[in-house]
């Protein structure tokens, strides 16, 4: 009876994993595989290390650290848990208003106003992601016509 319950739970987990993997892009799958493989290799290297098989644990540890380097972990975290994909539509009037410029502003004026605002509102300095996205969109809208 216990094996039947374990089998049903395993089957449900496998179905959920397959459903999840069919809905994500190939780039996310590649990074997910790197993380999983790196984690498995890290666990194996630690097991070999504590069993006294140092000649296996060293290379596996290096390989696992290479696969799970910090940037990859950070990218996976951002792609799955941070949803900062703001769909912002903006016209020229709103863009001029956001950057605090008048309608005859030059390309340099737009760039300088953008730099000044983004320095104050950048997310790395405690600013809002949404405001930064709006400021960047305003710059893009205004510079699109100045090319």
N, C-alpha and C positions, 0 to 999 in steps of 0.2 A: 504494500500500500504506500509506503514511504517513497519507493522508487517511482511509482506512478505520479505522485505529487511533484517530485523533483523533475521528472520528465516533462510534465505539463508546464511547469515554471520555466524550464530550459527552453521549451518550444516557444513559449510566449516571448521570452527574451530574444531569441533568435529572430522571430518575426518582427519584433520592434526594431532590432538592429538593422535588418534588411530594409525595412520601410524607411528608416532614417537615412541609410546610405544611398538609397535611390533618389532621395530628395535634395542632396547636397551636390555642389559643383565638384569637378575633378581636382581643382586646386585645393579645396578644403579636404578632400579625401587624401591627397598626397601628404598634406601637413599632418593630418590625423594619423596616418600610417606611420609617419616619422616619429611622432610622439609615442604611439603605442609600442612600436618596435624599440625605440630608445629606452622606454620604461622597462620593457621585458628584459632587454640586455643589461640594464642596470641591476635589476633584481637577480638575474643569473650571475652577474659578476660578483655581487655581494655574497651569494650562496657559495660560489667557488672560492671566494676570499676566506670565508669562515670555515670552509672544509679543508683549507690548506693547499688548494690548487692555484697557486699564485700565477703560474705561467698562463692560465686561462683567464683569470680574473682581470689582470692588467689590460690586455688588449680589448676585452669586452667592455671594461669600464671606460676606456678612451673612446671606443666606438659609440657607446651609449651617450656619453657627454657630447660627442660631436653631433649626433642625431637630435638630441634634445637641447640644443644650445638656447640661450635665453631669448634671442630674437624670435625663434620659431614658437616658443611657448607664448611669448607676448602677442605674436600675430594670431595664433589660434585663439587666445583669450579674447582679443579684440573682435575677431570675425564671428565668434559665437555669442559673446555676452554683451558687447557694446554695440548698440544699434544707433549710430550717429549718422545714418544716411538720410539727411534732411532733403526733402524735395521742395526746393524753394523756387518759386517763380516771382520775377520782379521786373518792373518796368523802369525806364530811365528816371522818371520823376522820383520814384521811391529810392532809387540808387543814389541820386544826388542828395536827397534828404538824409539818408543814412550816413553818407560820408561828409555831410555838412558843406557841400560845395554848391556853387552857382552853375548855371547852364553853360557858361562859356569857359569852363575849367579846362586847362591843358592836361596832357598826358602826365606830366611831372606833378601837377597839382593832385591828380587822382592817386598816383602812387604814393606821394607823401602823406596824403590824408589817410590812405589805407594803412600805411606803416604806423602812423600815430595811433589810430584806433585799435589796430591788431595788437600793438604792444600793451595796451591797457586791458584788452579783453581776451587775451590768448588763454586757452584752457590750461596750458602748462603753468601759467601764473595765477591760477585761480579763477579765470574767466569762464564764461559760459560757452559750451560747444555750439549752441544754437546761434548766439550772437556772433561768434567767429564765422560761422557758416554764412550768416547774413552779410557780414562785412566783406567776406571773400566774394560772394555772389554779386554784391554791388560793384566791387572793383572789376569783376569779369564783365558785367553788363556794360559798364562805361568804357572799358578798354577795348571791348569788341568793336566799337564804332570808331575808335581812334587809330586803328591800324592803317 
